[in-house]
Amino acid sequence: MQGQGKKRLDSTIKQRKAGQWATLMTVATNESLRDHIAHKIGNSDAGAARVFEITAPKITDNTMSDGRARAFYGRLKENYGGIGLAYAEYLGHNKEAVKERVAEVDDKLCRRLNSTSDERYWVIIIAVLLVGAEIATKQGWANFPMKKFTAYLLKQFEVHREDKAQEFDSGVDHAVRAVSRFLHEQADYTVVSEVMPTKGRQKGSVACSPSNRQPVVVRKATKNQQIRFILEDFKNWFYKTHGAGASQIIKDLVGMGAEKIRGSVDVGAPMATGLRHRCLQITVSSSPSDPFHALDFSSESELEG
């Protein structure tokens, strides 16, 4: 997990420096965390790429009765062990050496797995687990079979890689799919004209097909095959729909050729305000190589009707 602290004022009413943080979090659950993330943000591996999930096999132990097992595990309520304190102390005294060792293992794993940038979280998690197990074994706190442990983690990496290839869209596909759904749901808040209004060019920008509802959120221009929508509305819709921010989606869209502009979406429409907003503008091409070519676009026949 990564983030940035809140920007607050200190006692002298001066802006405090906002610190940054990055945390590796371990969670044990009865249900898949990756499935939950996929449900929340759709067919994007952006969230799943930050989760390295291992499904623990069911333990079958016939050497202990249920009664003895309950008594055995019951003692854990009163004894949590103290090895965490010793481990933290070791890391504090050997900070640079441990960082160097993690970087070394990370580099070896990257070359061995031929990993890509979107797999970097999985690789570094494996590196941290291996170095932690290595330290625990050398200090005599545990006895990890390092070869077997390494092979097991690498096998889990391959499982994740295969799942990603089968289950998730690419960033481009996910971004276009999100815009397509947004445009569909905003159909009643969309106006259509021949050209997109700009400073000094209003001819042809009168809405041929006004929106059914106010305020206008989307504008489509048929002559130059352009779509313009208000960024703030898209961000709010995406968060409400997917439970996540739209920053990466917008970044992907811009990388594909969309433009961030400041303009109006309702010029020439009934009850127009003419207000200029921060918008995203997409030019749609009929070429199959254009990532936006599949977007729903109003045709001339629709305008005539």
N, C-alpha and C positions, 0 to 999 in steps of 0.2 A: 504494500500500500504506500502511496506517495501523496504529499499534499503540502500545504503552506499554512502557517498559523495566521490568526486574525490580526489585522493592523489596528492596534489600540493606542490610546494616548497614555503617557506616563504621568507622574504627579506634577510635572512642570508643564503639562498640556503640550508636550512635544510628541511627534509621531514615533512610536517604538518601531524598531526593525522587526519585520515579520520573519520568524524562523521557518526553515523548511524541515520536513521530516520524511523519513522512509522507514517502514516497519515491515518485517517479515512476521506474519501472523499464522499461528497454528490453530486449527479448529478441528474438533472431532464431532461428527454429526452422523445421524442415522440415515439422512437423505443426502443426495448429491448436491453439493454447493454449485457445481458447474451447471447442472440442470436448472437450478434456481436463477443463475445469472442469465442463461440463455433465454429463459422465460421472460425475464425483465427487459432485456435489451435486444431481443430478436436474433436474427441470423448473422450476428457479427462475432468474431472471435476476439474482439478487443478486451472484453471482460474475462473470458475463459483463458486467454493467453497469460493472465496474471495469476492463475490458479493452477497449482500442481496437485492434482487429486489422486490419492491412492485408495482403491477399494480393498479393505482388509478382508482376507478370507475368513470364513467361519472357523472358530477354534473348536476342534473336536478332541476333548481330553477325557478318556475313560478311566483315568487313574484316580480321579477325585469325585466323590459323591456330591450331590447338590448341597447337602447340609454342610459338608466340610468346605465347599467352595464359598458358600455364603459367609462362613466364619472367617475364612482366609481374606476375602475381599472386604469384609467388614472392618478389618484392622486398618485399612487404608484411610478410613475416616479420621483416625487419630495419628497416623504416621505418614507425613508427606515427603519424608526424606529431606536432606539438606544439600544435595549435590549441586543444586542450582546456584547456591551461594559460592561454592568452591569453583564452579565453572565461570561465574561472573568475575570472581577474583583473578582467575587465570587469564581471562580475556583482558582485564584491566592492566595486568602486568606485562602482557605480551601482545599488545594491540597491533603494533606494526608488523610483527612476524606473522600473526594470524591473517592480517589483511593481505600480506604478500602471498601467503600460502593459498588463500581463497582465490586470488587473482591467477595464480599459477594453475590451480585445478580447473578454474573456469576456462582458461585459455586451452588447456588440453582437451577438455570436454567439447569446446566449440569446434576444434579441429577434428576430433574423433567422430562427432555427430554430424559434422558439416551443417551446423545449425544456421538458421536465418535470423534476421533481426527481431522478427515477431515471436521467436522462440526463446529470446534472451532471458525472460523471467524463469522459464522452466530450467534452463541450464544453470543459472546462478543459484536457484533453490537446491538443485542437486549438488552443486559445488559446496554450498554451506552445510548441507547434511553430511556430506562425506568428510569434510574437514572437522566438523563437530564430532563425528564418530571416531575419526582418527585421533583427535585430542583425548577423548574419553578413554580410548583403549590404551594410549601411551601413558596416561596418568593413572591407570589401574582402576578407573571408576566403572568401567564396563569392559566387555570383551566382544567387540564387533568383528564378525568374519568379513573383513573389508572386501575381498574379492567377490563373495556372494552378494554382499550389500550393494556393491557397485553395479554388478550385473543386474540385480533386481531393479535398481533405480533407472538404469538405462533401458531396460525392457519397458518400464512404465512410461518413459519418455517416448518410445516408439508407439505405444498405445495412444498417447495424447496426440502425437503427430498424425496418426492414421485417423483418429476421431475428427481432428480439425479438418482434414482433407475431405471427409465424407459429410460432415454435419454443417459446416459454416461457410457462408458466402465470403468472397473476398471483400476488402474494404470498399472497392469500387461498386461491386454489386449491391452491397448493403446500403451505401449512400444513395444510389439511384433508386433502390427500392423504397427507401425512406421518403425521398422527394416525391416519388410517384404516389405513394399513399397519402402524403400531405396534400398534394394537389387534388386528389380525388375527394378527400374529406373537406376541402375548402372550396368545392365547386360552387356553392351558393354565395361565396364571398369573392368571386372571380369576375373580372371584366375582360372583354376581348375587344381589340381594335386592330387596325391594319398595321400600324407601326407603334413602336414604343416611344412614349413622349420623352423628349430631352430638351435642354435649354435651347431656345431658338428654333425648335422644330415641333410645331403643334399640328401641322397638316397631317391628316390621316390618323391622328391620335384620339379622335372622338370615339367613344365606346360604341361599337356596333352591337355588342351584346352586353347590356349592363348586368350587374350582379343582382341576385334576388334578395340579398341581405346586406346590411351595413354593419361595420365598416368594411371596405374593400381590403383584402389581404393579398390577393394574387392578380397579376395582369398578364395576359397573353397577347402577343402581337403576331398576326398571321403572315404578314408580308415578309418580315425578316426572321420569322420563326424563333421568337424570343419569349422567354418566361421570366417574370420578375416577381419576387415575393418578399414580404417584410421579414427580416431576419429575426426580430424579437418574437414575432408570432410563431415562426418555425421552431425557435428554441423552446418556447413555452409548450408548444404542441409535442415536441419530441420528448421533453422531460415528463410530461403528463402521460404520454403513451408508452414510453420505454423505461421510465424511472431512472434516466441517466442524462447527463449533459450532452449537448450536440456539438461540442467543440471539435472533436475528432472528425465527425461527419462533415462539418463545414470545411475543415481543413482538406479532407479528401475531395470534396466537391470543387474547391478552388484549385487543387492540384490537377483536376480533370478538365479545367478550363472555365469554370464558373467565375463570375466577377463580383467582387464586393463593390457596391456603388451607393451613392446617396441620391435617391430620386423619389418620384411620386408613383403611386399605383392607381390613383382614381381620377387623373386628369381627363376631362371630357365626359365623365360619367354623371348621371343625375346625383344631386346632393354631394358633388365633389368638394373636398376640402383643399386639394392641391398641396397638402402637407408633404414634405420630403422626409423620407425615412432611410435608415440603413437597410439596404436590400441586397439580395443575392440575385444576379441575373444570369440566365443560362441561355445560350444560343444552341438550338437543336438542329442537328444535321440528319439527313436521311441515310447517311453512310453507315453501314453496319459496324465500321471501325470506331464510330463516335459513341462513347459510353452513354450519351444522353439520347440516342436515336430512338430508344423504346419508350420514352416518356409520352404520356397521353397529351396530345396537342389538338386543340380545336381546329377543324378544317374550314375551308371557305363554304362548303355546303351547309355546315352547321350554322354559320353566320346568316346565310341566306334564309334558312328556316326560321 
